[in-house]
């Protein structure tokens, strides 16, 4: 297949031990903002121009609310991939995407012109450039040190560095979102789970980063607000950076027991919150947590059709029944574009246990978001297909997702998380949380409300 691949030297570096220092030379770091974008993507267009050059991304701070304001609404589809023309397009599809066509007779992908809209706030560019020269992984690759805020390895030399870029990517300094999660049966029936999630990086707390935050990547709180049988369940996570030094700290308030307890199972393949067994803890945000259970190989780059600029599916005029369908989300509402992606393959280490024996990630080069993830079971068979509906929150310069979905190829069930069409408010970016808001006392207070 005719795919854009990395130079041979990168393949050699991809198998180097994670304990090797990851710093690049000042000369290499100087490429950021020159032939590379400030976060390490190729700035130039691809060979045939179907992927344009990056020109700074799309930003418009005059718009108060992105939901319902699609800057690319006038774009016309280039073509639609169906069962009839699938063979013509397999070169630019993942194995999981092809499997979705095999599983569902009505599956399709509507492909639009590529818009390289992703961009980050300008103040992050010098930090990322400094990270390129300073950041390094601790022994085994299960942690990062000497990096500032986001993207420690903009010029990755192995698979673990690329995975860390996804884990640490910028999602707004401090944000609360009111969203819905849908565990969907094979016949399309579902129960809406309403969630309130708050994410904050220590740099964006009222007092800024303090000594107590030295090993904290971010603070996260998730509150279940519906259905009534789950209301009052609250999860608190202090996500650590160097997970060799200290693993993830997690607590849960159980409404039935009316007490706070440590939650060590909120990691790896522990069950996801209110997910009806359809996702693991480390499936949230496509992939999260310590990457130590897998050997990660950087396979190179490919040009793949991935969900991008998905403003249509965020329209508040749509209700959830318009979107959530049997077998998969409403493909008429999902926009796909051709983008360059880093391909990283994670294979379960000998002696480790996880329900996924292999994960193949496709990381968008312009945002480091894991945009597609193919998951394999213990037999090595393709099992679940993860898809992130990339969207640029252009009024905040935040690349994130309109939603994410995880499709089970065996059962025909799936789970969707992140839609906010019927939620109000949806995204709140102007919050100013304190460190105390992410204490176990705060967790207890929320549970008793």
C-alpha positions in Angstrom: 0.0 0.0 0.0 1.2 3.5 -0.9 1.5 5.1 2.5 3.7 7.9 3.8 6.2 6.4 6.1 9.0 7.7 8.3 12.7 7.5 7.4 14.4 4.3 8.2 16.3 5.9 11.1 13.1 6.5 13.0 12.2 2.8 12.8 15.6 2.0 14.4 14.9 4.5 17.2 11.4 3.1 17.8 12.8 -0.1 19.4 15.3 1.7 21.7 14.8 1.1 25.4 12.5 3.6 27.1 15.2 4.3 29.6 17.3 6.1 27.0 17.2 9.9 27.4 14.7 11.5 25.0 16.1 15.0 24.6 16.8 16.2 21.1 19.6 18.5 20.1 19.1 22.3 19.9 19.4 22.0 16.1 16.6 19.5 16.0 14.4 21.6 18.4 15.0 24.6 16.1 12.9 22.9 13.5 9.8 23.5 15.6 8.0 26.5 14.0 10.1 26.1 10.9 9.6 23.0 8.7 7.7 21.5 11.7 4.7 23.0 13.4 5.3 24.2 17.0 4.1 20.8 18.3 6.1 18.7 15.8 3.8 18.0 12.8 5.0 18.3 9.2 4.1 21.9 8.2 4.1 21.2 4.5 1.3 19.7 2.4 1.4 16.1 1.3 2.6 15.0 -2.1 -0.7 15.4 -3.9 -2.0 18.3 -2.0 -5.0 16.4 -0.5 -3.6 17.4 2.9 -2.8 21.1 2.8 0.0 22.9 4.6 -0.6 23.9 8.2 -1.1 27.7 8.2 -1.5 28.2 12.0 -4.8 26.4 12.5 -8.2 28.0 13.0 -8.8 30.5 15.8 -11.7 32.9 16.5 -11.9 34.2 20.0 -14.8 36.5 19.1 -17.2 33.5 19.1 -18.6 32.8 22.6 -19.9 29.3 22.0 -18.5 26.8 19.4 -21.5 24.5 19.7 -23.9 25.5 16.9 -21.3 27.6 15.0 -19.7 25.5 12.3 -17.0 27.6 10.5 -16.8 25.0 7.7 -20.6 24.5 7.2 -20.4 25.4 3.5 -17.8 22.6 2.7 -19.2 20.0 0.3 -18.3 16.3 0.7 -15.6 15.0 -1.7 -17.1 11.5 -1.7 -18.8 8.9 0.5 -17.2 5.5 1.3 -19.7 2.7 1.2 -19.5 -1.1 0.8 -19.7 -0.5 -3.0 -16.4 1.5 -3.3 -14.6 0.3 -0.1 -11.8 -1.4 -2.0 -10.9 2.0 -3.6 -10.2 3.5 -0.2 -8.8 0.8 2.0 -5.3 2.3 1.6 -6.4 5.2 3.8 -8.4 3.2 6.4 -7.4 1.4 9.6 -8.1 -2.3 10.1 -10.8 -1.3 12.6 -12.5 1.0 10.2 -12.6 -1.7 7.5 -14.1 -4.1 10.1 -16.9 -1.6 10.8 -17.9 -1.9 7.1 -17.8 -5.7 7.4 -19.9 -5.6 10.6 -22.6 -3.1 9.5 -24.2 -3.2 6.1 -25.4 0.5 6.5 -22.0 1.8 7.5 -20.5 4.7 5.6 -17.9 7.5 5.9 -18.5 10.9 4.4 -15.2 12.5 3.5 -14.7 16.3 3.3 -11.8 18.6 2.3 -9.0 18.5 4.9 -8.9 21.5 7.2 -5.8 21.6 9.5 -7.7 23.6 12.1 -5.8 22.3 15.2 -3.8 24.9 17.1 -2.8 25.6 20.7 -2.5 28.9 22.7 0.7 30.8 21.6 2.1 30.8 25.1 2.5 27.0 24.9 4.9 27.1 21.9 8.1 28.0 23.8 7.3 25.5 26.5 7.0 22.7 24.0 10.2 23.7 22.3 12.0 23.7 25.7 10.4 20.3 26.4 12.0 18.9 23.3 15.5 19.7 24.7 14.8 19.0 28.4 12.1 16.3 28.9 13.0 12.7 29.4 11.3 9.5 30.5 12.1 7.8 33.7 13.4 4.3 33.7 11.0 2.0 31.9 9.1 4.9 30.4 6.4 4.9 33.0 6.8 8.6 33.8 8.2 11.9 32.5 10.3 14.5 34.1 11.7 17.9 33.3 8.8 19.0 31.1 6.4 21.9 31.3 2.6 21.6 31.0 2.1 19.7 27.7 3.7 17.7 24.8 7.1 16.5 26.3 8.3 15.0 23.0 7.3 17.0 20.0 9.9 15.2 17.9 9.3 11.6 19.1 12.0 9.0 18.6 10.0 5.9 19.9 6.5 4.8 20.5 6.4 5.6 24.2 7.2 9.2 23.6 4.4 9.5 21.1 1.9 7.9 23.6 3.1 10.4 26.3 2.3 13.2 23.9 -1.3 12.0 23.7 -1.6 11.5 27.5 -0.2 15.0 28.3 -1.7 17.0 25.4 -3.5 20.3 26.1 -7.2 20.2 26.7 -7.7 23.6 28.1 -6.1 24.7 31.3 -9.2 24.4 33.4 -12.6 23.3 32.1 -15.9 21.8 33.3 -18.1 20.0 30.8 -21.6 18.6 31.2 -21.9 15.6 28.9 -23.7 12.4 28.3 -22.6 8.8 28.0 -24.6 6.2 26.2 -24.1 2.4 26.6 -26.0 1.3 23.5 -27.5 -2.2 23.0 -27.3 -3.9 19.6 -30.9 -2.9 18.9 -30.1 0.8 19.5 -31.8 1.1 22.9 -29.8 3.1 25.5 -29.9 4.7 28.9 -28.5 8.2 29.1 -25.8 8.7 31.8 -25.3 12.4 32.6 -21.9 13.3 33.7 -20.3 16.5 35.0 -16.5 16.4 34.6 -13.9 19.0 35.7 -10.3 18.8 34.5 -7.6 21.2 35.6 -3.8 21.3 35.1 -2.0 22.6 38.2 -0.6 25.6 36.3 -4.2 26.8 36.0 -5.3 26.6 39.6 -5.9 29.9 41.4 -2.5 29.8 43.0 -0.7 28.2 40.1 1.6 25.2 40.4 2.9 24.7 44.0 5.3 22.2 45.6 2.4 19.9 46.3 1.8 19.6 42.6 5.3 18.5 41.7 4.2 15.1 40.5 0.7 16.0 39.3 -0.2 16.1 35.6 -3.8 17.1 36.2 -6.7 16.9 38.7 -10.0 15.3 37.5 -13.4 15.0 39.1 -16.4 13.2 37.5 -19.9 13.4 39.0 -22.8 11.1 37.9 -26.0 13.2 37.7 -28.3 10.7 36.0 -29.9 8.1 36.0 -31.3 8.3 39.5 -29.9 4.8 40.5 -26.3 6.1 39.9 -26.8 9.8 41.0 -24.3 10.8 43.7 -21.4 8.7 42.5 -18.3 10.9 42.3 -14.8 10.0 41.2 -11.7 12.0 42.0 -8.3 11.5 40.3 -4.9 13.0 40.9 -3.1 12.0 37.8 0.6 11.6 38.4 3.4 12.3 35.9 6.2 10.1 37.2 4.2 6.9 37.9 7.3 5.1 38.9 7.6 7.5 41.8 3.9 7.3 42.7 0.9 5.7 40.9 -2.4 7.4 40.1 -4.3 8.5 43.2 -8.0 7.8 42.9 -11.0 8.0 45.2 -14.7 7.3 44.7 -17.7 8.5 46.7 -20.3 5.7 46.6 -23.8 7.1 47.1 -25.1 3.8 48.4 -22.4 3.4 51.0 -22.2 7.1 51.7 -18.5 7.1 52.1 -15.2 7.9 50.4 -12.8 5.1 49.6 -9.6 4.6 47.6 -10.2 3.3 44.1 -7.1 1.4 42.9 -9.2 -0.3 40.2 -9.7 3.0 38.4 -6.8 2.1 36.1 -5.9 -0.2 33.3 -8.8 -2.6 32.5 -10.8 -1.8 35.6 -14.4 -1.1 34.6 -15.3 2.4 33.3 -17.8 4.5 35.3 -21.4 3.5 34.4 -20.2 1.9 31.2 -22.1 -1.4 31.4 -18.9 -3.3 30.7 -18.3 -1.6 27.4 -15.1 0.3 28.2 -12.2 0.0 30.6 -10.8 2.8 32.8 -8.0 3.3 30.4 -10.4 3.6 27.4 -11.5 7.1 28.6 -10.1 9.8 26.4 -9.3 7.0 23.9 -6.3 6.1 26.2 -5.1 7.3 29.5 -2.9 6.3 32.5 0.4 4.5 32.9 1.6 3.0 29.7 3.8 0.4 31.4 1.8 -2.8 30.5 2.7 -2.5 26.8 5.7 -2.4 24.5 5.1 0.5 22.3 6.5 0.5 18.7 6.5 3.6 16.5 5.4 2.2 13.2 5.7 5.5 11.2 3.2 7.8 9.6 0.2 7.1 7.4 -2.5 9.2 5.7 -5.8 8.1 7.1 -9.4 9.3 7.0 -10.2 10.3 10.6 -13.1 12.2 12.2 -12.2 15.9 12.1 -14.0 19.3 12.6 -17.1 17.6 13.9 -19.3 20.6 14.5 -22.4 19.3 12.8 -22.9 16.5 15.4 -22.6 19.1 18.2 -25.6 21.1 16.9 -27.9 21.9 19.9 -30.9 21.5 17.5 -30.2 17.8 17.5 -31.4 15.5 20.2 -29.7 12.3 21.3 -32.1 10.1 19.4 -30.9 11.8 16.2 -27.4 10.7 16.9 -27.4 7.4 18.7 -28.5 4.6 16.4 -28.3 0.8 16.4 -24.8 -0.5 15.7 -23.0 2.9 15.4 -23.6 6.6 15.7 -25.4 8.4 12.9 -22.7 8.5 10.2 -24.6 11.2 8.3 -23.5 13.6 11.1 -19.8 12.7 11.2 -17.2 14.4 9.1 -14.1 12.6 8.0 -10.9 14.2 6.5 -7.6 12.8 5.4 -4.8 13.6 7.9 -1.3 12.4 8.6 -1.2 10.3 11.8 1.5 8.7 13.8 0.9 4.9 14.1 1.9 3.4 17.4 1.4 -0.3 18.2 1.2 -1.4 21.8 1.7 -5.2 22.5 1.1 -6.5 26.0 4.3 -7.3 27.8 5.1 -10.9 28.8 3.8 -11.5 32.3 1.3 -8.6 32.2 -2.4 -9.0 32.2 -5.0 -6.8 30.4 -8.1 -7.6 28.4 -6.5 -6.0 25.4 -3.5 -7.9 24.1 -2.7 -5.3 21.5 -3.7 -1.7 20.7 -2.9 0.1 17.5 -3.2 3.9 17.9 -3.5 6.5 15.2 -2.4 9.9 16.6 -3.3 13.0 14.8 0.0 14.8 14.0 -1.6 18.3 14.5 -3.0 17.7 18.0 -1.5 14.4 19.3 -5.0 13.1 19.9 -5.5 9.4 19.5 -8.1 9.6 16.8 -8.5 5.9 16.1 -7.6 2.9 18.3 -7.9 -0.7 17.3 -8.2 -3.1 20.2 -7.4 -6.8 20.1 -8.5 -9.5 22.5 -6.4 -12.2 24.2 -6.5 -14.4 21.0 -5.1 -11.6 18.9 -8.5 -11.0 17.2 -9.7 -7.4 16.5 -12.4 -6.8 19.1 -13.2 -3.1 19.7 -12.8 0.0 17.5 -12.3 3.4 19.2 -13.0 6.6 17.4 -12.5 10.3 18.5 -14.6 12.9 16.8 -11.9 15.6 16.7 -13.1 19.1 17.0 -11.2 22.4 17.4 -12.8 24.6 20.1 -11.5 27.6 18.2 -12.6 30.2 20.7 -10.2 28.7 23.2 -7.5 27.2 20.9 -8.2 23.8 22.3 -8.2 20.6 20.0 -10.5 18.1 21.7 -13.4 15.9 20.8 -17.1 16.4 20.1 -17.5 12.8 21.4 -15.7 9.5 21.5 -17.1 6.1 20.7 -15.9 2.5 21.3 -17.6 -0.2 19.1 -17.7 -3.9 20.1 -17.4 -5.9 16.9 -18.5 -9.1 18.6 -21.7 -8.0 20.3 -22.7 -5.1 18.1 -23.0 -2.9 21.2 -21.1 0.3 21.7 -20.5 3.2 24.0 -20.5 6.9 23.2 -19.2 9.6 25.6 -18.9 13.4 25.3 -22.0 14.6 23.5 -23.6 17.6 25.1 -26.4 18.5 22.7 -29.1 18.5 25.3 -26.9 19.7 28.2 -26.8 23.3 29.6 -24.3 24.6 30.2 -22.1 22.5 28.0 -18.4 23.6 28.2 -17.4 26.1 30.9 -13.9 27.5 30.2 -13.8 30.4 32.6 -13.6 28.5 35.8 -11.0 29.3 38.5 -10.8 26.2 40.7 -8.6 25.9 43.8 -6.5 22.9 45.0 -9.1 22.3 47.7 -11.7 21.7 45.1 -9.9 18.4 44.4 -9.5 17.2 47.9 -11.2 14.1 49.5 -13.1 16.6 51.7 -14.5 18.2 48.5 -15.4 14.8 47.2 -17.3 14.0 50.4 -19.2 17.3 50.3 -20.3 16.6 46.7 -21.5 13.2 47.6 -23.6 14.5 50.5 -25.3 17.2 48.5 
